[in-house]
Amino acid sequence: MATTLERRELGNTGLKVSCIGFGASPLGNVFGHVSTGDALAAVGDALRLGINFFDTSPYYGGTVSETVLGNCLKELGVRRDEIVVSTKCGRYIDGFDFSAERVTRSIDESLARLKMDYVDILHCHDIEFGSLDQIVNETIPALQKLKETGKIRFIGITALPLGIFTYVLDRVPPGSVDVILSYCHYSINDSTLVDLLPYLKGKGVGVISASPLAMGLLTENGPPEWHPASPELKSACGAAAAHCKEKGKNISKVALQYSLTNKEISAVLVGMNSPRQVEENVAAALELLHEGLDEDLLGEVSAVLEPVKNQTWPSGIQQR
Ligand code: NAD
């Protein structure tokens, strides 16, 4: 019986990532303050329980997430070749800049904060806020040059609107974008990423799906103040969480398990801010492996969420 997290191939990169990836945005205090002790214990537990994939960005907490993650990994004495680290470029606390000059400078700043010589993946962060022509003709070519320097191993793009991915991938030379990171599109309330999976597979592009808890919507505590969902969506998710609680169940567990079931998705990034959350989430993944999904509960939660199924929110300066 498997006692450790499953590892999955990430597209054509040759990387093998744990099916749960550690989303480090909470380490930037994005969902509330996280103490240094909790951050260190959460990252330490993640490593101990088989998570080898860590995702951050200079945007999260205005560089705080990168610095805290870098400090934790250094203090824990992790061997660099035993983990997969992704960060991002182009989105910063003071705005967006996808120019070749900025993203080239950005990686040096990120590496200094992370205390590393290279990252495995550098994503262009939330490209729907930039000019897609610039992403295709300037940003991705600049990242190709960074690949040659060895500062990054693979290139990714992230966005909320799914049509953005096909727009870019249809316009760049084959193989120049290795992975995509989609968020809030493969959880119980919104599973629209599934329609894009055959296209991505055909292109040989690895798939990372973030926010299985819909950035806090599918948790007992509910979403943070800044959450962009409509009041209707928030209220339906609140009702679904209450339904699970009434039955003595936890909505976060079934939500994460649902996201993990599709093996075309290499890694599901969950934001975690404490050892308790890491332990609960890894336990949920192992339970899924041994006992399968609680189909009855999933059916009930899906029924509560049916009126808002696949409802999303606008993001960026263009919708495709
Ligand atoms: P998420 O859906 O993973 O939810 C995170 C929230 O759920 C946090 O408040 C966390 O403390 C809480 N949580 C985690 N485990 C829990 C548990 N077992 N019980 C109760 N609550 C629990 O959303 P997210 O953090 O936004 O997404 C995950 C990661 O994906 C991010 O940290 C980031 O690394 C990445 N991400 C990237 C993008 C992008 O590139 N545009 C967008 C969203 C997320």
Boltz pocket constraint, residues with backbone or C-beta under 6 A from the ligand:
constraints:
  - pocket:
      binder: B
      contacts: [[A, 22], [A, 23], [A, 24], [A, 25], [A, 26], [A, 31], [A, 55], [A, 56], [A, 125], [A, 126], [A, 158], [A, 159], [A, 160], [A, 181], [A, 183], [A, 210], [A, 211], [A, 212], [A, 213], [A, 214], [A, 215], [A, 216], [A, 219], [A, 220], [A, 252], [A, 253], [A, 269], [A, 270], [A, 271], [A, 272], [A, 273], [A, 276], [A, 277], [A, 280], [A, 281]]
      max_distance: 6.0
